[in-house]
Amino acid sequence: MLEAIDADVIKTYVRLGLGVGIVAEIAVKDDPPGGELVSRPIGHLFGRNVTRIAFKRGAYLRSFVYVFAEMLSDRLGRPVIDQALSGQQPDASDYQL
């Protein structure tokens, strides 16, 4: 078993015939169809993955931070983020940022 942090290194290992690689879908989205590598979706084997974003409570956030947060999730609009940063307890379903 080999391990690498970078998806390009993993894909190189596979191209060299060293085995099968497991990478995020985004790592193969630009690979040409019919190229050296074949990808198959296997997300159902690993379950749901969760990514979290954290902000320091009470911190001033520049506008690009709000834009970035909205790019991550349409639920992370400015009002929701501001409410969480102010320390107000929003509805539990909306509080997991």
BELPEGI-V411508 format. One line per field, one symbol per residue. ss: DSSP state (a for helix, b for strand, c for the rest). psi: psi as a letter, one per 40 degrees, with the letter a starting at -180 (. if undefined). A space follows every 50 residues. Layout:
ss->???
psi->???
This chain:
ss->ccccccaaaaaaaaacccccccccaaacccccccccccccccaaaacccc ccccccccccccaaaaaaaaaacccccaaaaaaaaacccccaaaacc
psi->hihidhdddddddddefeaiihiiddeedehhieadihihhfdedeahih hiiiihheihhiddddddddddheefiddddddddeehhihddedg.
